[in-house]
Amino acid sequence: MDHRVSSPDTPVALPSSDKNDGSPQTAMTVPERFRGLYALDRKACEGDHNYNPTFQNVEVKAHEVRFFETGGSVTHVRASGDRAAITLQENRGDREAALAIFLALNGDGTARYRSVQGPVLTMIRCDAPDPR
């Protein structure tokens, strides 16, 4: 299995570590550096459901990932440096399905985010200082 991490643009198996030293490890807890609320812009961080981009917010917790109407328990995490692949058991009504998301922290309060089904999005981390 290839454990290199290139970008959230290409799904690859990723190692996980809270040390952020590039040492590959696997975990079921999302490392602290990836936890937080991610949104398309600052206004979406406010959670105003009259503002359409709010519906694309992603909240990453230690053992759970939440989307607007869905979310689920983290079942697997692989991280290397500032890149992570997080697998969760997503609850959609009365159904469950495995879902993988990919994050690459950019170091400026933004991250590249992708779910298996979607395009790569640049999102801001709501708890990061505004870089402007």
N, C-alpha and C positions, 0 to 999 in steps of 0.2 A: 504494500500500500504506500502510495506517495504521500508524505507528510509535509511537503512544501506548501507554503502559503504565498500566492501571488497577488490576488486581489479578490474583492467580492464579485468580480465579473466572471470568474471561473470557479465552479465548485470543486474544491479539493479537500481531502481529509486534513484537518488542522489539529495540531497538538495543543494542550491547555495548561496554563501555569499562572498563578497569581504573582509570580516573581517578576514577570515582564522582562526576563533576561534571554528569551528565545529558547529556553529549555522546554522540550516537548513533554507534555503530560496530558492525560485525559481526566476529565472531572464531570460531575453532575451539578456543580455549582458554578454559576457565571462569575468569573473574576470581577472584583470590585470596579476595575477600570472601565468595564463595559456597561455597568449598571446605570440606568437613568432613563429619562423621558427624551425621546428623539422626535423631532417634528420638522416639517418642511420650512417653517419660518418662526420668528418670535411670537407672532400673533397666534399661531396654532398652539404654541406652548401654553397659552392661557386656557385652553380647553373650551373655547366658545363654540358650541355646536351649531351656531348660525354661520360659522366660517368654515367653508368646505374643506380646506386643507387639514383641519383638526381631525377629520375622519381617518387620516393616514398616520396619525401618531402611533408610535411604538414605545411601550414601556418595558424595559428590561430590568428584571429583579433577580435576586440570587437564585431562585428556584422556579421562576415563572416569567412568561412573556405575555403582555397584554396588548391587544389591538383594540379598535373601537368597540366591536361587538363580540369579539372572540378572544381567545388566548388559551394558554394551557401550561402545564407543568413541564419544566425542562427535563429532558431525559438524557441528554448528552451534550457536552461542550468540548470543543477542541479549539485551543487558542495558541498563537505564537506571536509574541511581541504585541503589536496593536491590531492584530487581525484575529477574528473568531468566527467559528461556525457553531451555531446553537440549534440543536434539534429539540423540538417540543412535541407534546401530544396535544394538538389543538382541539378544543371543544367547539363544535358548531351545532348548536341545538342539541339534539339527542345523538349526534354522531361524533366520533373522534377520528382524527387522522394525524399521521406524523407530518411535521412541517419543519423545514430547515430555513434558517435565516443566516445571513452573513453580514458582519460588521467589520469595517476597517476604519480605525480612528485616524483622523488627519493631523492631530496635534494642534489645531487651531479652534477647537470647540465644535468642529463638524465631523461627520463620519459618512463614509460611503456605506449604504445599506442596500441589501437585496434579499428578497425572498426567492425561493426556487421558481415561483411563477412570474415574477415581475422584473422590471428593468432596474438598473442601478440608480439609486437616488442619493443625492447629497442632502443630508439632514443635519440639523443643528442639535446639539445636546442642550436641552433646556436649562440645565443647572450650570452650564459653562458661561463664563463672562461673555458679553457681546463683544466680538472682535472689532466692531466699528469704532 
